[in-house]
Amino acid sequence: MTTRTSMATPFQRSAAAGLLLLSGLAAAGNTATVNGVNITLPSAAEFAKATGIAPLDKPLNVKVCIFDPVGTNGPAIQYAKDLVLQARRWNVFLDIRAYTDERVAAEDFKAGQCDAVALSTFRAKQFNKFVGSFDSVGSLQDYSQVRTAMNVLYTNPKVAPYMIEGPYQVGGIVPIGAVFVMVNDRSINSIEKAAGKKVAVLDFDKSQAKMVQQLGAQPVPSDITNFSGKFNNGQVDIIAAPAIVFRPLELYRGLGDKGGIFRIPLVMMSGAVVFRREKFLKEIPDLDDKIQKIRNFAITYLDQAYALIDSVEKDIPERYWMDLSPEEKDKYFRLMREARLQLLQDGTYDPKMLGLLKKVRCKHNPASFECALKDE
């Protein structure tokens, strides 16, 4: 058993683990303590007993692109190197390639330089629109809804065909946590007061720019490597980010003494593992059957990701959190719904995924006004 204390994010650690799970593998008892939460992968024996999956009959060589902001010495890559050794037990030989730029990792995967890639679901939308729409704005409003939606994606065989699009297949997604709006001045405490403010938005995600424009604010194109710097240096007034990056990116510098964080999820962020279906199907004829068994098994390990998300959110000092009134919160969710519908109409979001997520919301809140509507 290996024990390590690491700053790895849930996405980085889960994505690396997911690469093995999706290939019909399991690491043997790897354990790490992250932010006070024990993250443990099943032993090879546990995995084999639960799924009935045995080592492959012949060697399978797999090139894997993994996004890690730190690079080859980053936590995701170091953890993946541990998994490489375990993969050999299952006759799978992984060639891990580190990327500090998520865009380049996606482009190299698209160009055929990798057989699988671990990246954000935001970025994975280009490979699978259905799964890529899971992180649609305002679609999931709390973690109980996230759990329900994840359970459907992992265990409902009717959903499995939607994980395949063209030459690509999504093995699974992992929760990263709610994306919260952070402001450098607590006086920006309503939709109206956001008008005219500068807001950092990911340059490849149209939904963020759409939301900002509807607020009457000014979107400032950014990427994952520089949005925090713009906030910390005062170049933008508002950003949206999950709790897991609060300390690593030193976002408290941008918040200063006057800033705050709205305790309302803009989106529920996740990470995805995508692979070339033909590559694996050629070597594993019963690929879909194996993947479904693996998903049914892997869903139980997502509780560790939820525990880690809860830990990092509670680690943010209480003084930064801002609670909206029920009326203001309702205004935000209605605004996000309007933006989501516009993005559905212009083809940004997949209607099947939005329909699924609406069913989840209405299961948890059947009295909501939207449950009687047929526009999503």
Secondary structure, DSSP 8 states (H G I E B T S, - for coil): --EEE----HHHHHHHHHHHHHTT---SS-EEEETTEEEE---HHHHHHHH-----SS-EEEEEEEE-TT-TTSHHHHHHHHHHHHHGGGTEEEEEEEES-HHHHHHHHHTTS-SEEEEEHHHHTTT-HHHHTTT-TTS--SHHHHHHHHHHHHH-TTTGGGGEETTEEEEEEEEEEEEEEEES-TT--STGGGTT-EEEEETT-HHHHHHHHHHT-EEEEE-TTTHHHHHHTTS-SEEEEEGGGTTTTTTHHHHTTT-EEEEEEEEEEEEEEEEEHHHHHHH-TTHHHHHHHHHHHHGGGHHHHHHHHHHHHHTS-GGGEE---HHHHHHHHHHHHHHHHHHHHTTSS-HHHHHHHHHHHHHH-TTSGGGG----
